[in-house]
Amino acid sequence: MRSRVRTPVLALATVTVLTLSACGGKAPATSSAAGSKLPIGIFVDNAFGDGDFFDQAAAAERPLRKKLGAKVTTYEGRLQAQNFEPLLQDAASANKLVFVLGFEAIDAVRKVAKANPKTTFVFVDGVVGGGDVVSAQFRTAEGCFMAGALAGVAKEKGKEPPAAGFIGGVDAPVVQRCRAGFVQGVKKLAPTMAVKSKFVGSFTDPAKGKENALTLADQGAYAIFSYAGLSGAGGFNAAKSGASVSPIGVVSDKSKLAPGKVPGSLIMGVDSVMISIAQRYQKGGLHKGAAFNFGLRDGGWKMVYDQALTDGATRNKLDGIQKQIVAGDIKVSDPGMR
């Protein structure tokens, strides 16, 4: 899933603007602390400030500086593919470790990583083959299971609704992995509840996302979970417009998008994963071509709940489900997990 939404502020101790020749991407911003030793780059194929996935990565900057003594430089591709390779080459020249986020940049990072063996590139939220790039993948179905479990216990005016809803951005493998986990979670706590699904056909169409949410509501769905990037905002817009839906957030806490309507959110620990990988690198335990996956046990996902919409007994039940997943007592099927 690509576009995602949260708004931590980039805390920069020092910002140095560098001039890029023949590049339309944004010049890198560098922040460093006194005595910093490890140069780390963070490249995104679009831009920070999305209030979502990329800002979750930006949240890693401060702890990378404080905990690891790193100098952090950020690079924004702004979806201009012709700039990906030049920016990644700049990152390779200036850093020992470079995190890359955004599927649009996969071909570029594969090429640049091969040409720069002294720099370690880490692709976040996917697997890049070829042996030159470290891959950090999320156990998507595991996280989405918890969103489904929440949907299974969400009640409208004290009554269990006949269905829960799932909205996908596009019918792609990562979205299907999430849907599979979501369905398992719903069925765990509400075996008779139906799960209705719709696909927007885009990660950037909130109007169509809202239309899909309203359609699902007409089909009896109350709790609706969107794994759909910016299109997922449509579910929150439907709730704000008065529709009888309860949207569940993803990537970051989305309660502000529809105050009083969001029972909880599935937080994606992009920053936690990046810090973990950087610590492994610093200890000499990161090797080219390695692949890691992260879930509820190791900082990949966590749930937050609105205490006004989910009572103590419900939260305890959900916490118990999460503990069973972490302990391995509940096995979540994750189709396509590598």
N, C-alpha and C positions, 0 to 999 in steps of 0.2 A: 504494500500500500504506500502511495507516495505522499500526497499532501496531508499534513496533519496539524493539529492546532493547540498551542500553548504559548504564553508570552513571558518567559523569563527575560530579564534585561541582561545584555552582554556587559559584564563588568570588566572594563578595560583599564588597566593601570596606566598604560602608555599606548597611544595610537600613532603609528607611523604609516603614512600613505606613500606607497611606492608607485612609480609610474610604469605602466605596462605599454610596450610599443605594439601597435597593430592588434590590440585586444579590446573588445567591447565589454568584457566581463569586468566586474568591480575590482579595483586594485586591492591587494591584501591589506588587512589591518593587523598589526602586531601588538600583542600585549606581553609584558614580561615583568617578572619580579626581580629584585636585586639578587644577584648570585645565581640566576637561573642557569641550568646546565643542559637540559634536554630540549632540543627544538622540535616542536610538534606542529603539524599543519592540520587544519580542518577544512576540507573542500566540500561544498554543496553544489549540486548541479543547477539549482535555482538561486535562492537568496535567503538570508536570515530575515527574521521578522514575519515569518509565516504564522506565528502563534501556534506552531505545531511541531512536526518531526524535526525540522532544522533548528528550531529554537530549543528543542530538547537536547540537541547536540551542543548548541551554544552554552547550555547550562553546565556542560562539563568543563568549560574553560577555566573558571575560577578554581575549582578543586584540582585541576591539572597543574595549575601554577602553585597553589598553596601546598598540596600534598607531595607533588613530585618535583617541585622546583623547575617546572617547564616554562619555556618561552613558547607562546601559542600564536600562530599566524593563521588567519582565516582567509578563505578564497571563495568567491561567489561566481559560479558559471552563468547565472541568470538565463538559463536555458538557451544559451547561444553555443551550439555544438562546436562551432569553429574555434571557440576559445578554450574548450576543455583541455585539449592536449597542451597548449602553451601554459595555462595556469597550473596544470598538474606538473609540468616540467619545472616551472618556477618553484612549486612546492617541493619537488624532489631535490632541487639544488639547495634549498634553504633549510630543509628539515631531515631528521633521521627517521621520524615516524609520521605518516600522513593518513588521516582518516578520510574516507571518501563516502559521501552519502548521495544517493540519487541514481536510479536505474539508468537514466539517460547517459551517464558517464562510464558505464561498464566497459565499453570497447576502448575508450580512451585510457582508463586506468590500467587495463590489461596491457596495452601497448607501452605506456610510460613506465610501468613497473618493470617490465622486461628489460627496458633500456637503461634502467637505473638500479642495478642490483644492490647498491649501498644504502638505498632508502627502503624502508619497510612500509608498504601500503596495506591498509586495512579497509575492506569494503564492509559497510555496516548495513544490515538488514537484507542479506542475500549471500549467495555463494558464487564466487568467481573462480572458474577453473583455470588450469594452465600451470599452476604451481608457483606463480610469482606473487600472488596476492593472498593475504590472510583474509579469511571470511568470518564475519560475526553474524550469525543468524538467530532469529528469535523463534522460540517454540510457540508459533502463532496460535495453533489450535488450543494449546494449554491456557493461554491468556483468555482467548475468546470463550472457552468453557466457562470461566468465571462470569463473563458478561451474560452468558446464557443462563447460568444458575441464578443470577440476579433477576433476569427477565422472567424466570420461572416462578419467582416468589412475589413479583410486583403485582399489586392488586389495585383495582379501580373501585374506589368507594367501598373497600373492604371485600369486594367480590373478585374471585379468580376469573380473569378473562379467558375466552376460548382459545386465544392464539397469541403468539409472540411474533415479532417481525424482524427480518434481517434485510438490510439494504447493502448491496455490493456496488463498488464503483464500476468495475468491469468484470466479466466472467473470466478471471485469470486464476492460475494455480494458487497464488498466495491468498486471494480472496476466498477461494473454495476451501482452503485449509482453515481459514477463520470461520467460515460458515459451518464446516464440519464440527469444529469445537463448540461453537455456539449451540448447535442442535443438541449435542451430547449434554451440555450443561443444562439446557431447558428440560430435557427428558429426565435428567437425574432428580430434579426436584418437582417436576410437574409432568409425570409420565403421559398424561392424557392430553396435554396442551399441544396444539398444532403449531408448527413453525411455518410461517408464510415468508417467501423470499421474493425480492425484486432486484434487478440490476439496472443501474442508471445508464451504463454504456460510456461513462466518463467519470474521471476523478475531479472534474472542475465545473460541474453543473448543479449548483444548489437548487435552482428552480425545479429541475427534473427530480432531484432528491426529495424535495417537498411534495411534489406530485406523487411520487412513489410512497411516501409516508402516509399520505392521505388515502391512497388506494389500499394500503395494508390495514389502516384503521377501519376502512369500510368492510374489510374481510375479517374483522374481529380482533386484530392485533392491538395490544395496548403498549407493552414495552417494546421499543424498537431500537435495534442496535445497527449502526451504520459503519461499515468498514469501507469507506468510499471517499476518503480525502475531503476536498472542499465540498463535494456533492453531499457529504454527510451533514452539512449545515442545514440542509433542507428539513431533516427530521426535527431539529430544534426550532426552525422557523415555523414548522407546522404546529408545534406545541405552543409557541408564543402567540400564534394566530387564534388559539382557542380550541384546536383539535384535541380530541380525547386520546392523546398519546403520551407516553412517558419515555423520552429518548435517553439512551445510555451512552455516555461519552467514551472516547477512545483516544489514546496517546497521551492526553493531559486531562486535567479536571475541567469538564465542560459545563459545570453547573451554572456559570454566568451567562451561557448562551440562551438558557431558558429558565430563569430563576423560579424555584419552587416546583419544577417539573422533572428534574433530573435526579433519579434515585442514586446514581453512582457513576463512576467512570473507571475504565481500565487504563491504567497509566503504563506507558511504554518507557522502560528505563534506558533510553538511548545514552544518557549521560553516564549512568552507572556502568553500562557495558563498555563504554569508551575508557573510563577510568580503570576498570578491571584489566582490559587489554594493555593499556599503557603501563600499568604496574607489572604485568607479565613481561613486557618488553624490557623494562628497566632491570628486571631480575635475570634477563638473558634467556627467558623461557618462551620466546615467540619466534616461530620458524616460518619461512616463506611457504605458502601453500596450505598452512594449517587452517582448519575450520572449527569454529566453536559455536555452540548454541546456548541460548539463555532463556530461562523460564521463570516460574514463580519462585523456585528455590534459590536462584542465583542472580536476582536483580533484574531480570528481563521484563517482568510484569509485576504490577501490584494493583490492588483495588482500593478505591476510596469511596465512601458512602455518604450520602446526605442523611444525617441523623434524624431530620424531621420527616423524611420520607421512608426510611428503613428503621424499624424499631430495634431495640436491643436484642430481642429473641431472633429476629431475622438476621441481624449482623452476626450473631453467634453461630447460627446455622451455616451461613456463608463462610465464615472463618474456619469452621470445622471442615467444610468441603475443601477449602484451600489447603489446610493442613494434611488432609488425606492425599491430595495430589502431590504435595511436596514429599510426603513419606512414601509415595509409590503405591499406596493402597487403592487409589483410583487411577486407572490407566486411561489416558486421553489418547485416542487414535488421531494421528496427525498425518493425513495422506500427503505424500510428496516430500515429507521432511527428509533432508539429507544430512 
